[in-house]
Amino acid sequence: MGCECWNRQIQEDHRVLDSERKALKAVLEKPVGLKDLRVHLLQILRSLEPRMKLHLRREEEVLFPAFEHLLGGGSGVLTLLKDQHDELRALLDKLSELLWDRESSSWQNIAETGESLIALLETHEEKEGRFMVDILESSLQPQQLMDLARQFQRVASKLCQEEP
């Protein structure tokens, strides 16, 4: 039962982020010149940003420490995932700035930033699922996995309380 709850939360996070990533990609693939592309991208970003923020916090506050504890210290994969978090945040911020700056941002800059974000999201989810999640699931007891699931919920609650 612990594994099912754990899987459900991870899968839901990834399903939602994958859906947002696909929506972003679909808009970026539309022909340039449509005036409302910025509006569509801003709507996607409005949904993607808080979901990404929660996902990254859950990993940083729950999964990364569990992974470090399990391995007895740092890991090259974990370092890479942490670095990707910084890159994801920077790309989200840059895309948001470009979308709000109608005067000086070009569609090419917006598209390149969006495509970089999409590519990094894909790479990050693949590495995360293949390395960290699989190792945790195969190494932890069901009760430990349930504890991780409860910690996930606490992070979500804490984040909601921090929001203005």
BAFI-3210 file (N, C-alpha, C; in Angstrom, 3 decimals, decimal comma, padded with zeros to 6 digits):
// residues 164
n [1|2|3|4|5|6|7|8|9|10|11|12|13|14|15|16|17|18|19|20|21|22|23|24|25|26|27|28|29|30|31|32|33|34|35|36|37|38|39|40|41|42|43|44|45|46|47|48|49|50|51|52|53|54|55|56|57|58|59|60|61|62|63|64|65|66|67|68|69|70|71|72|73|74|75|76|77|78|79|80|81|82|83|84|85|86|87|88|89|90|91|92|93|94|95|96|97|98|99|100|101|102|103|104|105|106|107|108|109|110|111|112|113|114|115|116|117|118|119|120|121|122|123|124|125|126|127|128|129|130|131|132|133|134|135|136|137|138|139|140|141|142|143|144|145|146|147|148|149|150|151|152|153|154|155|156|157|158|159|160|161|162|163|164]
n.u [000,818|001,982|003,787|002,056|000,818|002,997|003,889|001,651|001,626|004,100|003,733|001,486|002,501|004,393|002,735|001,143|003,114|004,157|001,967|001,725|004,183|003,833|001,746|003,030|004,954|003,301|002,225|004,547|005,202|003,439|002,676|004,663|003,593|000,996|-000,978|-001,892|-000,220|001,588|-000,174|-001,305|001,000|001,624|-000,597|-000,137|002,282|001,451|000,111|002,074|004,292|003,667|003,202|005,610|007,255|006,327|006,905|009,738|010,449|009,462|011,166|013,661|013,371|012,472|012,953|015,702|017,201|016,525|017,621|020,336|020,827|020,447|022,514|024,643|025,879|026,924|026,158|026,957|024,811|022,820|023,912|023,837|021,023|020,302|021,631|020,195|017,753|018,317|018,795|016,273|014,645|015,843|015,337|012,522|012,080|013,353|011,806|009,337|009,990|010,658|008,192|006,588|007,828|007,067|008,139|010,968|011,569|012,097|010,307|011,909|013,767|011,990|010,954|013,320|014,078|011,824|011,946|014,368|013,664|011,685|013,235|015,035|013,268|012,322|014,707|015,391|013,209|013,466|015,996|015,558|013,433|014,564|016,862|016,840|014,145|013,606|015,696|015,132|012,572|013,177|014,847|013,835|011,680|008,127|006,886|008,711|008,467|005,842|006,236|007,732|005,764|003,983|005,618|005,798|003,208|003,303|005,161|003,709|001,596|003,018|004,078|001,741|000,960|002,991|002,531|001,381]
n.v [-001,203|001,253|001,654|001,998|004,441|006,129|005,822|006,841|009,568|010,479|009,790|011,365|013,975|013,932|013,411|015,718|017,710|016,815|017,157|019,962|020,601|019,534|021,177|023,647|023,107|022,663|025,225|026,637|025,524|026,554|028,664|031,592|034,907|034,831|036,733|036,142|034,287|034,860|035,302|032,758|031,339|032,631|031,855|029,104|029,159|030,336|028,228|026,241|027,205|027,265|024,528|023,393|024,569|023,377|020,672|020,724|021,561|019,404|017,387|018,437|018,732|016,276|013,916|014,156|014,325|011,763|010,106|010,822|009,973|007,237|006,538|007,321|009,771|012,275|012,083|011,657|011,699|012,838|015,365|016,323|016,381|018,311|020,539|020,764|021,584|024,228|025,260|024,831|026,552|029,002|029,086|029,113|031,589|033,284|032,838|033,812|036,534|037,283|036,930|038,829|041,152|042,883|044,776|044,513|041,825|039,129|036,884|034,760|034,563|033,934|031,483|029,914|029,865|028,638|026,149|025,186|024,897|022,899|020,733|020,348|019,694|017,216|015,667|015,829|014,585|012,003|011,142|011,422|009,614|007,221|006,880|008,017|007,649|004,934|003,671|004,442|003,274|000,550|000,142|001,012|000,295|-000,496|001,114|003,198|004,343|005,228|007,172|008,996|009,761|011,069|013,169|014,477|015,529|017,310|019,179|020,290|021,458|023,285|024,941|026,071|027,617|029,479|030,967|034,139]
n.w [000,000|000,755|-001,313|-003,461|-002,850|-002,841|-005,521|-006,833|-006,143|-007,214|-009,904|-010,526|-010,196|-012,292|-014,471|-014,627|-014,994|-017,405|-019,074|-019,020|-020,177|-022,759|-023,646|-023,692|-025,637|-027,869|-028,323|-028,891|-031,300|-033,090|-035,914|-036,289|-035,618|-034,840|-032,843|-030,289|-029,122|-027,072|-024,976|-024,684|-023,933|-021,535|-020,016|-019,831|-018,472|-016,093|-014,947|-014,977|-013,453|-010,521|-010,143|-010,921|-009,055|-006,672|-007,245|-007,492|-004,920|-003,414|-004,269|-003,457|-000,686|000,221|-001,460|-002,336|000,147|001,177|-000,739|-000,549|002,078|001,811|000,057|001,499|001,209|-001,176|-004,697|-008,129|-009,904|-008,330|-007,876|-010,478|-010,884|-008,980|-010,019|-012,382|-011,357|-010,616|-013,163|-014,361|-012,849|-013,534|-016,307|-016,325|-015,060|-016,906|-019,222|-018,360|-017,919|-020,560|-021,825|-020,584|-021,293|-023,741|-025,401|-025,903|-026,258|-028,447|-030,644|-031,335|-029,192|-027,134|-028,068|-028,189|-025,490|-024,363|-025,686|-024,680|-022,015|-022,239|-023,249|-021,124|-019,050|-019,989|-020,002|-017,304|-015,959|-016,974|-016,000|-013,270|-012,781|-013,672|-012,139|-009,364|-008,281|-008,897|-007,478|-004,830|-004,499|-004,759|-002,637|-000,193|002,580|002,692|004,751|004,999|002,504|002,680|004,623|003,126|001,315|003,051|003,820|001,393|001,237|003,395|002,463|000,365|001,806|003,376|001,395|000,372|002,556|002,549|000,301|-000,841]
ca.u [000,000|002,877|004,353|001,019|000,635|004,229|003,829|000,555|002,047|005,155|003,134|000,611|003,398|004,977|001,667|000,762|004,224|004,243|000,858|002,102|005,292|003,248|000,996|004,044|005,538|002,294|002,133|005,799|005,258|002,490|003,357|004,926|002,713|-000,280|-000,847|-002,245|000,699|002,102|-001,246|-001,365|002,193|001,471|-001,572|000,557|003,274|000,718|-000,183|003,317|005,195|003,425|003,342|007,037|007,787|005,997|007,655|011,145|010,556|009,291|012,409|014,760|013,148|012,105|013,647|017,158|017,760|016,362|018,597|021,649|020,913|020,552|023,825|025,691|026,557|026,610|026,211|027,047|023,462|022,115|024,482|023,272|019,611|020,255|022,008|019,069|016,742|018,714|018,576|014,833|014,152|016,353|014,620|011,157|012,155|013,691|010,642|008,349|010,450|010,531|006,778|006,020|008,521|006,613|008,898|012,317|011,793|011,709|009,706|013,000|014,258|010,936|010,916|014,556|014,007|010,794|012,455|015,379|012,918|011,070|014,289|015,560|012,232|012,333|015,932|015,330|012,254|014,012|017,049|014,944|012,689|015,413|017,857|016,467|012,887|013,767|016,574|014,394|011,505|013,713|015,691|013,128|010,563|006,839|006,647|009,567|007,855|004,672|006,765|008,065|004,495|003,488|006,487|005,361|002,017|003,720|005,791|002,621|000,898|003,921|004,157|000,464|000,968|003,965|002,008|000,628]
ca.v [000,000|002,395|001,855|002,525|005,855|006,769|005,844|007,705|010,966|010,738|009,718|012,526|015,109|013,812|013,516|017,126|018,443|016,379|017,812|021,372|020,623|019,317|022,381|024,644|022,703|022,874|026,652|027,066|024,994|027,272|029,643|032,917|035,924|034,828|037,732|035,661|033,251|035,272|035,082|031,312|030,950|033,138|030,997|027,851|029,469|030,571|026,905|025,469|027,713|026,745|023,066|023,120|024,986|022,314|019,466|020,914|021,574|018,035|016,651|018,980|018,576|014,903|012,869|014,295|013,869|010,306|009,519|011,033|009,096|005,874|006,333|007,705|010,996|012,827|011,224|012,436|011,858|013,792|016,674|016,707|016,722|019,595|021,568|020,919|022,387|025,633|025,613|024,895|027,801|030,117|029,101|029,570|033,032|033,963|032,776|034,743|037,891|037,511|037,038|040,076|042,275|042,924|045,769|044,145|040,385|038,627|035,553|033,788|034,382|033,237|030,093|029,228|029,653|027,616|024,857|024,758|024,447|021,615|019,712|020,080|018,961|015,824|015,041|015,760|013,549|010,699|010,802|011,311|008,360|006,062|006,708|008,284|007,026|003,478|003,247|004,584|002,272|-000,807|000,064|001,373|-000,524|000,185|002,156|004,332|004,977|005,952|008,373|009,939|010,278|012,044|014,343|015,172|016,299|018,417|020,197|020,970|022,299|024,378|025,849|026,805|028,602|030,512|031,779|035,316]
ca.w [000,000|000,784|-002,645|-004,340|-002,523|-003,317|-006,982|-007,261|-006,013|-008,200|-011,235|-010,713|-010,440|-013,625|-015,458|-014,732|-015,611|-018,795|-019,765|-019,171|-021,137|-024,088|-024,004|-024,023|-026,922|-028,922|-028,623|-029,522|-032,664|-033,945|-036,771|-035,732|-036,158|-034,133|-031,793|-028,956|-028,645|-025,755|-023,993|-024,444|-023,180|-020,168|-019,337|-019,523|-017,446|-014,847|-014,398|-014,842|-012,409|-009,165|-010,144|-010,965|-007,750|-005,724|-007,611|-007,153|-003,443|-002,932|-004,525|-002,659|000,745|000,579|-002,217|-002,324|001,427|001,295|-001,654|000,063|003,251|001,313|-000,560|002,432|000,792|-002,482|-005,874|-009,360|-010,448|-007,475|-008,177|-011,775|-010,689|-008,269|-010,994|-013,295|-010,662|-010,766|-014,569|-014,603|-012,259|-014,340|-017,584|-016,042|-014,808|-018,159|-020,101|-017,825|-018,214|-021,997|-022,192|-020,068|-021,922|-025,141|-026,154|-026,342|-026,432|-029,772|-030,643|-031,391|-027,820|-026,388|-028,540|-027,771|-024,042|-024,152|-026,150|-023,709|-020,835|-022,590|-023,343|-019,787|-018,316|-020,458|-019,512|-015,844|-015,555|-017,333|-015,044|-011,950|-012,707|-013,902|-011,098|-007,988|-007,860|-008,942|-006,378|-003,570|-004,435|-004,593|-001,445|001,030|003,033|002,467|005,747|004,654|001,334|003,201|005,271|002,060|000,789|004,033|003,720|000,182|001,587|004,263|001,614|-000,343|002,792|003,739|000,250|000,319|003,630|002,211|-000,806|-000,348]
c.u [000,857|003,432|003,317|000,819|001,825|004,183|002,780|000,974|003,109|004,552|002,235|001,443|003,910|003,917|001,290|001,873|004,376|003,145|001,181|003,227|004,771|002,460|001,956|004,637|004,565|002,185|003,399|005,919|004,282|003,251|003,508|003,956|001,339|-000,143|-001,097|-001,325|001,263|001,060|-001,355|-000,178|002,123|000,471|-000,919|001,548|002,618|000,372|001,097|004,173|004,890|003,572|004,815|007,680|007,537|006,824|009,124|011,348|010,403|010,566|013,512|014,601|012,862|012,985|015,168|017,760|017,638|017,404|020,003|021,854|021,146|021,943|024,972|026,469|026,121|026,759|026,282|025,682|022,691|022,623|023,922|021,816|019,463|020,604|020,875|017,946|017,053|018,458|017,088|014,252|014,581|015,606|013,173|011,132|012,411|012,501|009,563|008,731|010,283|009,074|006,158|006,643|008,200|007,484|010,198|012,550|011,283|011,083|010,796|013,557|013,255|010,936|012,148|014,535|012,976|011,263|013,533|014,712|012,299|012,107|014,828|014,542|012,222|013,537|015,866|014,393|012,778|015,065|016,470|014,233|013,583|016,375|017,268|015,224|013,018|014,622|015,843|013,329|012,042|014,482|014,955|011,976|009,255|006,550|007,488|009,015|006,607|005,117|007,131|006,798|003,907|004,326|006,144|004,170|002,366|004,368|004,712|001,876|001,737|004,003|002,888|000,427|001,927|003,447|001,198|-000,841]
c.v [001,261|002,703|002,450|004,020|006,655|006,915|006,825|009,181|011,327|010,770|010,914|013,783|015,082|013,930|014,974|017,926|018,075|017,045|019,282|021,514|020,457|020,539|023,500|024,355|022,971|024,345|027,122|026,579|025,683|028,298|030,997|033,906|035,908|035,722|037,176|034,553|033,599|035,008|033,597|030,850|031,441|032,312|029,671|028,079|029,698|029,250|026,126|025,915|027,173|025,219|022,671|023,460|023,905|021,065|019,591|020,917|020,174|017,227|017,121|018,711|017,133|013,887|012,970|013,864|012,347|009,591|009,647|010,115|007,648|005,577|006,727|008,938|011,428|011,801|012,128|012,702|012,898|015,214|017,195|017,139|018,059|020,743|021,828|021,720|023,872|026,104|025,748|026,193|029,006|030,218|029,555|031,085|033,798|033,979|033,751|036,186|038,217|037,708|038,345|041,299|042,310|043,830|045,206|042,646|039,930|037,248|034,482|033,518|033,610|031,758|029,320|028,916|028,567|026,233|024,313|024,221|023,075|020,499|019,354|019,334|017,481|015,071|014,820|014,636|012,149|010,261|010,562|009,969|007,149|005,819|006,828|007,530|005,504|002,969|003,343|003,505|000,870|-000,963|000,321|000,410|000,240|001,308|003,402|005,083|005,761|007,237|009,428|010,566|011,324|013,325|015,160|016,064|017,493|019,541|020,989|021,910|023,517|025,409|026,682|027,903|029,746|031,448|032,935|035,233]
c.w [000,000|-000,580|-003,584|-004,111|-003,054|-004,840|-007,481|-007,205|-007,044|-009,599|-011,513|-010,974|-011,875|-014,721|-015,689|-015,406|-017,081|-019,629|-020,025|-020,205|-022,560|-024,557|-024,422|-025,396|-028,071|-029,305|-029,338|-030,965|-033,617|-034,778|-036,078|-036,369|-035,524|-032,907|-030,393|-028,447|-027,274|-024,667|-023,669|-023,611|-021,738|-019,370|-018,933|-018,391|-016,093|-014,161|-014,093|-013,660|-011,011|-009,083|-010,139|-009,626|-006,695|-006,000|-007,203|-005,641|-002,868|-003,132|-003,588|-001,168|001,168|-000,147|-002,152|-000,984|001,609|000,439|-001,084|001,256|002,817|000,764|000,352|001,994|-000,580|-003,590|-007,091|-009,952|-009,639|-007,709|-009,495|-011,629|-009,975|-009,210|-011,982|-012,654|-010,810|-012,197|-014,891|-014,059|-013,103|-015,669|-017,404|-015,847|-016,106|-019,108|-019,645|-018,143|-019,698|-022,411|-021,726|-020,718|-023,412|-026,014|-026,732|-026,531|-027,799|-029,632|-030,652|-029,988|-026,965|-026,771|-028,086|-026,282|-023,718|-024,562|-025,215|-022,446|-021,084|-022,596|-021,965|-018,929|-018,696|-019,903|-018,010|-015,384|-015,860|-016,319|-013,654|-011,794|-012,797|-012,758|-009,705|-007,543|-007,842|-007,789|-005,048|-003,437|-004,178|-003,283|-000,140|001,318|002,785|003,464|005,456|003,440|001,740|003,889|004,230|001,488|001,748|003,996|002,476|000,503|002,467|003,450|000,886|000,601|003,161|002,619|000,135|001,393|003,329|001,128|-000,236|-000,667]
res [m|g|c|e|c|w|n|r|q|i|q|e|d|h|r|v|l|d|s|e|r|k|a|l|k|a|v|l|e|k|p|v|g|l|k|d|l|r|v|h|l|l|q|i|l|r|s|l|e|p|r|m|k|l|h|l|r|r|e|e|e|v|l|f|p|a|f|e|h|l|l|g|g|g|s|g|v|l|t|l|l|k|d|q|h|d|e|l|r|a|l|l|d|k|l|s|e|l|l|w|d|r|e|s|s|s|w|q|n|i|a|e|t|g|e|s|l|i|a|l|l|e|t|h|e|e|k|e|g|r|f|m|v|d|i|l|e|s|s|l|q|p|q|q|l|m|d|l|a|r|q|f|q|r|v|a|s|k|l|c|q|e|e|p]
***
